[in-house]
Amino acid sequence: MRFDLDIVCLANSWKHGGRCVAGKIYSGARAGEWVRPVGPDVANRQISLMQMSYGQNQYADVLDIVRISFDGQEANTFQRENLVISNRPWIKLGAIQKNQIVGLLDAPPALWLNGMSSRFGFNDKIEAAMLTQCRSSLVIIRPNNPRVRIAEEYDSKIKIRILFEYNRQNYALTTTDLWAQETYRERGIGEHALPPVSAMTISLGEKLPNGNSTKIVAQIFKD
Protein backbone atom coordinates (compact mmCIF):
# COMPACT_ATOMS: atom_id res chain seq x y z
CA MET A 1 0.00 0.00 0.00
CA ARG A 2 1.35 3.40 -0.99
CA PHE A 3 2.25 5.80 1.82
CA ASP A 4 3.98 9.15 2.30
CA LEU A 5 6.77 10.08 4.71
CA ASP A 6 8.32 13.46 5.45
CA ILE A 7 12.07 13.11 5.94
CA VAL A 8 14.93 15.49 6.59
CA CYS A 9 17.66 14.61 4.11
CA LEU A 10 20.95 13.73 5.80
CA ALA A 11 22.79 12.16 2.86
CA ASN A 12 22.91 12.85 -0.85
CA SER A 13 25.94 11.02 -2.15
CA TRP A 14 27.24 9.26 -5.24
CA LYS A 15 26.05 5.72 -6.00
CA HIS A 16 26.52 3.82 -9.27
CA GLY A 17 26.08 6.91 -11.41
CA GLY A 18 23.05 8.05 -9.41
CA ARG A 19 22.51 9.12 -5.83
CA CYS A 20 22.20 7.46 -2.45
CA VAL A 21 19.69 9.49 -0.46
CA ALA A 22 18.93 8.93 3.21
CA GLY A 23 17.33 10.82 6.05
CA LYS A 24 15.31 10.70 9.22
CA ILE A 25 11.54 10.92 9.51
CA TYR A 26 10.89 14.50 10.47
CA SER A 27 7.69 14.40 12.49
CA GLY A 28 4.99 12.20 13.97
CA ALA A 29 5.17 9.01 15.99
CA ARG A 30 8.09 7.69 13.93
CA ALA A 31 10.18 10.88 14.05
CA GLY A 32 13.89 10.12 14.13
CA GLU A 33 13.68 6.78 12.28
CA TRP A 34 16.07 6.37 9.38
CA VAL A 35 14.79 5.97 5.81
CA ARG A 36 16.81 5.18 2.69
CA PRO A 37 14.69 5.74 -0.45
CA VAL A 38 15.61 3.27 -3.21
CA GLY A 39 14.56 3.00 -6.83
CA PRO A 40 11.94 0.51 -8.02
CA ASP A 41 14.37 -1.25 -10.41
CA VAL A 42 15.76 -4.25 -8.51
CA ALA A 43 19.01 -4.11 -10.50
CA ASN A 44 19.50 -0.37 -9.95
CA ARG A 45 18.45 0.77 -6.50
CA GLN A 46 20.20 4.14 -6.75
CA ILE A 47 18.04 7.25 -7.06
CA SER A 48 18.24 9.17 -10.33
CA LEU A 49 18.20 12.96 -10.53
CA MET A 50 14.86 12.74 -12.29
CA GLN A 51 13.39 10.73 -9.42
CA MET A 52 14.55 13.26 -6.81
CA SER A 53 13.46 16.30 -8.82
CA TYR A 54 11.08 18.93 -7.45
CA GLY A 55 10.59 20.27 -10.96
CA GLN A 56 11.89 23.50 -12.51
CA ASN A 57 15.46 22.18 -12.38
CA GLN A 58 15.44 21.84 -8.57
CA TYR A 59 16.47 18.66 -6.75
CA ALA A 60 16.38 17.28 -3.23
CA ASP A 61 19.49 18.03 -1.19
CA VAL A 62 20.80 17.68 2.35
CA LEU A 63 18.88 19.53 5.06
CA ASP A 64 15.73 19.63 2.90
CA ILE A 65 12.49 18.40 4.45
CA VAL A 66 11.04 16.23 1.70
CA ARG A 67 7.73 14.43 1.29
CA ILE A 68 8.31 11.15 -0.55
CA SER A 69 5.74 8.57 -1.60
CA PHE A 70 6.68 4.91 -1.15
CA ASP A 71 5.27 1.63 -2.40
CA GLY A 72 6.75 -0.54 0.37
CA GLN A 73 9.89 -1.94 1.93
CA GLU A 74 12.69 -3.39 -0.17
CA ALA A 75 12.87 -7.16 0.22
CA ASN A 76 15.94 -9.37 0.60
CA THR A 77 18.32 -6.82 2.08
CA PHE A 78 19.91 -6.35 5.48
CA GLN A 79 19.44 -2.59 5.04
CA ARG A 80 16.21 -2.37 6.99
CA GLU A 81 15.71 1.31 6.24
CA ASN A 82 15.29 0.76 2.49
CA LEU A 83 11.90 1.85 1.15
CA VAL A 84 10.99 1.64 -2.53
CA ILE A 85 9.81 4.95 -3.96
CA SER A 86 6.65 5.31 -6.00
CA ASN A 87 6.39 7.28 -9.25
CA ARG A 88 4.98 10.35 -7.54
CA PRO A 89 7.15 13.50 -7.55
CA TRP A 90 9.06 14.50 -4.43
CA ILE A 91 7.81 17.62 -2.64
CA LYS A 92 9.99 20.06 -0.73
CA LEU A 93 8.27 21.16 2.48
CA GLY A 94 11.11 23.30 3.80
CA ALA A 95 14.58 22.88 5.25
CA ILE A 96 16.32 22.76 8.60
CA GLN A 97 19.25 24.95 9.57
CA LYS A 98 22.73 23.47 9.84
CA ASN A 99 22.79 24.15 13.59
CA GLN A 100 19.77 21.86 14.00
CA ILE A 101 21.81 18.80 13.01
CA VAL A 102 22.96 18.41 16.61
CA GLY A 103 19.43 17.39 17.56
CA LEU A 104 19.53 14.58 15.00
CA LEU A 105 22.86 13.03 16.04
CA ASP A 106 22.99 9.37 17.00
CA ALA A 107 25.12 8.16 19.90
CA PRO A 108 26.05 4.52 19.29
CA PRO A 109 28.89 3.13 21.43
CA ALA A 110 30.72 2.17 18.20
CA LEU A 111 30.13 2.19 14.48
CA TRP A 112 28.44 -1.19 14.47
CA LEU A 113 31.08 -3.89 15.00
CA ASN A 114 34.80 -3.19 15.01
CA GLY A 115 37.78 -5.45 14.43
CA MET A 116 37.54 -6.20 10.71
CA SER A 117 39.62 -4.11 8.33
CA SER A 118 40.37 -4.14 4.63
CA ARG A 119 43.93 -3.96 3.33
CA PHE A 120 43.81 -0.16 3.09
CA GLY A 121 41.14 0.76 5.63
CA PHE A 122 40.68 0.37 9.35
CA ASN A 123 37.54 -0.87 11.12
CA ASP A 124 35.84 -0.49 7.73
CA LYS A 125 34.30 -3.94 7.13
CA ILE A 126 31.63 -6.17 8.63
CA GLU A 127 31.51 -9.89 7.90
CA ALA A 128 28.41 -11.31 6.26
CA ALA A 129 27.65 -13.52 9.24
CA MET A 130 27.62 -10.50 11.55
CA LEU A 131 25.29 -8.28 9.51
CA THR A 132 22.22 -9.80 11.13
CA GLN A 133 23.39 -8.23 14.39
CA CYS A 134 23.23 -4.74 12.87
CA ARG A 135 19.88 -3.21 13.76
CA SER A 136 20.43 -0.32 11.38
CA SER A 137 22.67 0.53 8.45
CA LEU A 138 22.79 4.31 8.94
CA VAL A 139 24.08 6.62 11.68
CA ILE A 140 24.94 10.29 11.96
CA ILE A 141 27.72 11.10 14.40
CA ARG A 142 30.14 13.86 15.36
CA PRO A 143 33.67 12.58 14.62
CA ASN A 144 36.89 13.54 16.33
CA ASN A 145 39.96 14.68 14.41
CA PRO A 146 38.63 13.99 10.89
CA ARG A 147 41.06 14.27 7.97
CA VAL A 148 41.45 13.04 4.41
CA ARG A 149 43.87 10.44 3.09
CA ILE A 150 44.48 10.02 -0.63
CA ALA A 151 46.32 6.89 -1.71
CA GLU A 152 46.65 4.33 -4.45
CA GLU A 153 44.71 1.25 -3.45
CA TYR A 154 43.49 -1.80 -5.36
CA ASP A 155 44.63 -1.84 -9.02
CA SER A 156 46.55 1.40 -8.34
CA LYS A 157 43.28 3.35 -8.28
CA ILE A 158 43.26 6.59 -6.32
CA LYS A 159 40.99 6.31 -3.31
CA ILE A 160 39.81 8.97 -0.88
CA ARG A 161 39.34 7.89 2.73
CA ILE A 162 38.19 9.80 5.76
CA LEU A 163 40.30 9.10 8.85
CA PHE A 164 38.74 9.93 12.22
CA GLU A 165 38.14 8.79 15.77
CA TYR A 166 34.85 8.00 17.45
CA ASN A 167 34.53 6.87 21.06
CA ARG A 168 38.28 6.20 21.23
CA GLN A 169 38.22 3.96 18.16
CA ASN A 170 40.06 4.76 14.93
CA TYR A 171 38.43 4.46 11.53
CA ALA A 172 39.61 4.80 7.92
CA LEU A 173 36.56 4.70 5.66
CA THR A 174 35.96 5.34 1.99
CA THR A 175 33.64 8.22 1.14
CA THR A 176 30.96 8.86 -1.47
CA ASP A 177 30.44 12.44 -0.33
CA LEU A 178 30.13 14.59 -3.45
CA TRP A 179 31.95 17.60 -1.99
CA ALA A 180 34.88 15.50 -0.75
CA GLN A 181 35.26 13.75 -4.09
CA GLU A 182 35.20 17.03 -6.02
CA THR A 183 37.49 18.87 -3.60
CA TYR A 184 40.17 16.25 -2.94
CA ARG A 185 40.24 14.07 -6.07
CA GLU A 186 43.02 16.12 -7.66
CA ARG A 187 45.05 16.63 -4.48
CA GLY A 188 48.31 14.80 -4.11
CA ILE A 189 48.91 11.48 -2.38
CA GLY A 190 49.00 11.84 1.40
CA GLU A 191 46.94 13.22 4.27
CA HIS A 192 45.07 16.49 3.98
CA ALA A 193 43.21 18.65 6.47
CA LEU A 194 39.45 18.94 6.48
CA PRO A 195 37.64 22.13 7.42
CA PRO A 196 35.83 21.90 10.77
CA VAL A 197 33.25 19.10 10.61
CA SER A 198 30.06 19.14 12.67
CA ALA A 199 28.72 15.71 11.68
CA MET A 200 29.06 12.80 9.27
CA THR A 201 26.46 10.34 8.03
CA ILE A 202 27.90 6.82 7.90
CA SER A 203 26.28 4.02 5.92
CA LEU A 204 26.75 0.29 5.61
CA GLY A 205 27.02 -0.35 1.90
CA GLU A 206 25.29 -3.06 -0.09
CA LYS A 207 26.74 -6.53 0.29
CA LEU A 208 29.93 -7.25 -1.64
CA PRO A 209 30.22 -10.45 -3.71
CA ASN A 210 31.68 -12.19 -0.64
CA GLY A 211 28.69 -11.12 1.46
CA ASN A 212 30.57 -8.58 3.57
CA SER A 213 29.60 -4.92 3.91
CA THR A 214 31.73 -1.78 3.89
CA LYS A 215 31.32 1.24 6.16
CA ILE A 216 31.08 4.39 4.04
CA VAL A 217 31.15 8.10 4.87
CA ALA A 218 28.11 9.14 2.85
CA GLN A 219 27.86 12.78 3.91
CA ILE A 220 30.15 15.30 5.54
CA PHE A 221 28.60 18.33 7.23
CA LYS A 222 31.04 21.21 7.53
CA ASP A 223 30.64 23.82 10.28
C-alpha positions in Angstrom: 0.0 0.0 0.0 1.3 3.4 -1.0 2.2 5.8 1.8 4.0 9.2 2.3 6.8 10.1 4.7 8.3 13.5 5.4 12.1 13.1 5.9 14.9 15.5 6.6 17.7 14.6 4.1 21.0 13.7 5.8 22.8 12.2 2.9 22.9 12.9 -0.9 25.9 11.0 -2.1 27.2 9.3 -5.2 26.1 5.7 -6.0 26.5 3.8 -9.3 26.1 6.9 -11.4 23.0 8.0 -9.4 22.5 9.1 -5.8 22.2 7.5 -2.5 19.7 9.5 -0.5 18.9 8.9 3.2 17.3 10.8 6.0 15.3 10.7 9.2 11.5 10.9 9.5 10.9 14.5 10.5 7.7 14.4 12.5 5.0 12.2 14.0 5.2 9.0 16.0 8.1 7.7 13.9 10.2 10.9 14.1 13.9 10.1 14.1 13.7 6.8 12.3 16.1 6.4 9.4 14.8 6.0 5.8 16.8 5.2 2.7 14.7 5.7 -0.5 15.6 3.3 -3.2 14.6 3.0 -6.8 11.9 0.5 -8.0 14.4 -1.2 -10.4 15.8 -4.3 -8.5 19.0 -4.1 -10.5 19.5 -0.4 -10.0 18.4 0.8 -6.5 20.2 4.1 -6.7 18.0 7.3 -7.1 18.2 9.2 -10.3 18.2 13.0 -10.5 14.9 12.7 -12.3 13.4 10.7 -9.4 14.6 13.3 -6.8 13.5 16.3 -8.8 11.1 18.9 -7.5 10.6 20.3 -11.0 11.9 23.5 -12.5 15.5 22.2 -12.4 15.4 21.8 -8.6 16.5 18.7 -6.8 16.4 17.3 -3.2 19.5 18.0 -1.2 20.8 17.7 2.3 18.9 19.5 5.1 15.7 19.6 2.9 12.5 18.4 4.4 11.0 16.2 1.7 7.7 14.4 1.3 8.3 11.1 -0.5 5.7 8.6 -1.6 6.7 4.9 -1.1 5.3 1.6 -2.4 6.7 -0.5 0.4 9.9 -1.9 1.9 12.7 -3.4 -0.2 12.9 -7.2 0.2 15.9 -9.4 0.6 18.3 -6.8 2.1 19.9 -6.4 5.5 19.4 -2.6 5.0 16.2 -2.4 7.0 15.7 1.3 6.2 15.3 0.8 2.5 11.9 1.8 1.1 11.0 1.6 -2.5 9.8 4.9 -4.0 6.6 5.3 -6.0 6.4 7.3 -9.3 5.0 10.4 -7.5 7.2 13.5 -7.5 9.1 14.5 -4.4 7.8 17.6 -2.6 10.0 20.1 -0.7 8.3 21.2 2.5 11.1 23.3 3.8 14.6 22.9 5.3 16.3 22.8 8.6 19.3 25.0 9.6 22.7 23.5 9.8 22.8 24.2 13.6 19.8 21.9 14.0 21.8 18.8 13.0 23.0 18.4 16.6 19.4 17.4 17.6 19.5 14.6 15.0 22.9 13.0 16.0 23.0 9.4 17.0 25.1 8.2 19.9 26.0 4.5 19.3 28.9 3.1 21.4 30.7 2.2 18.2 30.1 2.2 14.5 28.4 -1.2 14.5 31.1 -3.9 15.0 34.8 -3.2 15.0 37.8 -5.5 14.4 37.5 -6.2 10.7 39.6 -4.1 8.3 40.4 -4.1 4.6 43.9 -4.0 3.3 43.8 -0.2 3.1 41.1 0.8 5.6 40.7 0.4 9.3 37.5 -0.9 11.1 35.8 -0.5 7.7 34.3 -3.9 7.1 31.6 -6.2 8.6 31.5 -9.9 7.9 28.4 -11.3 6.3 27.6 -13.5 9.2 27.6 -10.5 11.5 25.3 -8.3 9.5 22.2 -9.8 11.1 23.4 -8.2 14.4 23.2 -4.7 12.9 19.9 -3.2 13.8 20.4 -0.3 11.4 22.7 0.5 8.5 22.8 4.3 8.9 24.1 6.6 11.7 24.9 10.3 12.0 27.7 11.1 14.4 30.1 13.9 15.4 33.7 12.6 14.6 36.9 13.5 16.3 40.0 14.7 14.4 38.6 14.0 10.9 41.1 14.3 8.0 41.5 13.0 4.4 43.9 10.4 3.1 44.5 10.0 -0.6 46.3 6.9 -1.7 46.7 4.3 -4.5 44.7 1.2 -3.4 43.5 -1.8 -5.4 44.6 -1.8 -9.0 46.5 1.4 -8.3 43.3 3.3 -8.3 43.3 6.6 -6.3 41.0 6.3 -3.3 39.8 9.0 -0.9 39.3 7.9 2.7 38.2 9.8 5.8 40.3 9.1 8.9 38.7 9.9 12.2 38.1 8.8 15.8 34.8 8.0 17.4 34.5 6.9 21.1 38.3 6.2 21.2 38.2 4.0 18.2 40.1 4.8 14.9 38.4 4.5 11.5 39.6 4.8 7.9 36.6 4.7 5.7 36.0 5.3 2.0 33.6 8.2 1.1 31.0 8.9 -1.5 30.4 12.4 -0.3 30.1 14.6 -3.5 31.9 17.6 -2.0 34.9 15.5 -0.7 35.3 13.8 -4.1 35.2 17.0 -6.0 37.5 18.9 -3.6 40.2 16.3 -2.9 40.2 14.1 -6.1 43.0 16.1 -7.7 45.0 16.6 -4.5 48.3 14.8 -4.1 48.9 11.5 -2.4 49.0 11.8 1.4 46.9 13.2 4.3 45.1 16.5 4.0 43.2 18.6 6.5 39.5 18.9 6.5 37.6 22.1 7.4 35.8 21.9 10.8 33.2 19.1 10.6 30.1 19.1 12.7 28.7 15.7 11.7 29.1 12.8 9.3 26.5 10.3 8.0 27.9 6.8 7.9 26.3 4.0 5.9 26.7 0.3 5.6 27.0 -0.3 1.9 25.3 -3.1 -0.1 26.7 -6.5 0.3 29.9 -7.2 -1.6 30.2 -10.4 -3.7 31.7 -12.2 -0.6 28.7 -11.1 1.5 30.6 -8.6 3.6 29.6 -4.9 3.9 31.7 -1.8 3.9 31.3 1.2 6.2 31.1 4.4 4.0 31.1 8.1 4.9 28.1 9.1 2.9 27.9 12.8 3.9 30.2 15.3 5.5 28.6 18.3 7.2 31.0 21.2 7.5 30.6 23.8 10.3 
